Amino acid sequence: MAMSEAALPLAQASPGRRRVSILGATGSVGRSTADLLVRHRDRYEVVALTAHRDADGLAALARELRPRLAVIADPAGYAALHRALSGTGIAVAAGPAAVAEAAARPADWVMAAIVGMAGLAPTMAAIRSGATVAFASKECLVAAGSVMMAAIRRHGATLLPVDSEHNAIFQVFDFARPETVERIILTASGGPFRGASRASLADVTPEQAVAHPNWRMGAKISVDSATMMNKGLEVIEAHHLFAMPPSRIEVVIHPQSIVHSLVAYVDGSVLAQLGSPDMRTPIAHTLAWPDRIATPSPRLDLARIGSLSFEAPDPEQFPALGLCRQAMVAGGGTPAVLNAANEVAVAAFLQRRIGFLDIVALVAATLDRVPAPAPATIEEVVALDREARRVATELIPGAGR
Ligand code: NDP
């Protein structure tokens, strides 16, 4: 994609109280978003909240935020949600189609924070409604790539990056002069196993893998951070969001997670965004954009931190990063296959069906087996995703027995 096509349309925020919805309200990003909405009740009114199975968590959030609608994706949760919200005047619905309908409800701002490809249909529904979408569900953009970016342009939607790295780049990227950007540099904490020998990773447990040193996140992204697949997915995400060729996207390990990412310009200047590792800062940036609102995120005290360090990622220890780069360069449907296989592998690891090192091996084996022509439509993305999941699932030892 040419740099001049960059990327993020700059729509104006509407005046007055903004109508907002949260897709994935009960998750880590969703709850951080809810926390900000409670602190700024005067500025926002809530249209819809959605969850997957956590009916109690969704009901509690709904009682607090008073949306017009609460939707649980798993129909088995409907009765509990309905009971918990009876008498509140909050409408209740269930099922994946109802989640997508909630996403399409008129709103000024929609937080897309459903984990994995389950977020694709609702995120696309929000995009088709022309909303401003605060975008966390990176797996969807990795898989649907240019099909999703074309839909954003076609429907006049605005995508605001929530991922702390992409939000940092968004804050310092000169969209008026994209040709002056030489490269973007994503920082990575290195996760819980930075510096560990590859042999020692063979026996890593799910509990160890989700114990991220700097961030409290959902289980899937925590495992992705431990394998560094997360950073690879983020490189692909940045490629689409900022119309940046693969060769001009770099990754540097920065264990303190204070510098969230950087943009390097042709004159040698490098601009960065810094902050404490607290997702409420990038979420608040998208929520108030182009304005700013206060957050309770811990303030940065650079003198107390003392030093910030940087190192190159070790390709031997973390092969996921290289695999993602290969998938990005191959293009077409390859990133969709990679993402689907990774979702299957991470779920199998969390269920203790495969080991930690098997995650990336399973993704590589799936990539070898699934032909990945470029999808032209969302339906073709979904079909490719389904085929890759089928193959990856069959590759899990003991599958089908
Ligand atoms: P969590 O696992 O904490 O939350 C996921 C949310 O999605 C929950 O509300 C969950 O509902 C809902 N959900 C899960 N499956 C489905 C489904 N099939 N249909 C509808 N809803 C579903 O994830 P995170 O908040 O950590 O991450 C969300 C997204 O944001 C991911 O794509 C992640 O990569 C990205 N992200 C996260 C960051 C973080 O700090 N956590 C940082 C940057 C990006 P329920 O609770 O009922 O299961």
Boltz pocket constraint, residues with backbone or C-beta under 6 A from the ligand:
constraints:
  - pocket:
      binder: B
      contacts: [[A, 23], [A, 24], [A, 25], [A, 26], [A, 27], [A, 28], [A, 29], [A, 30], [A, 50], [A, 51], [A, 52], [A, 53], [A, 54], [A, 55], [A, 73], [A, 99], [A, 112], [A, 113], [A, 114], [A, 115], [A, 116], [A, 118], [A, 136], [A, 137], [A, 138], [A, 139], [A, 162], [A, 163], [A, 164], [A, 215], [A, 216], [A, 217], [A, 218], [A, 219], [A, 220], [A, 221], [A, 279]]
      max_distance: 6.0
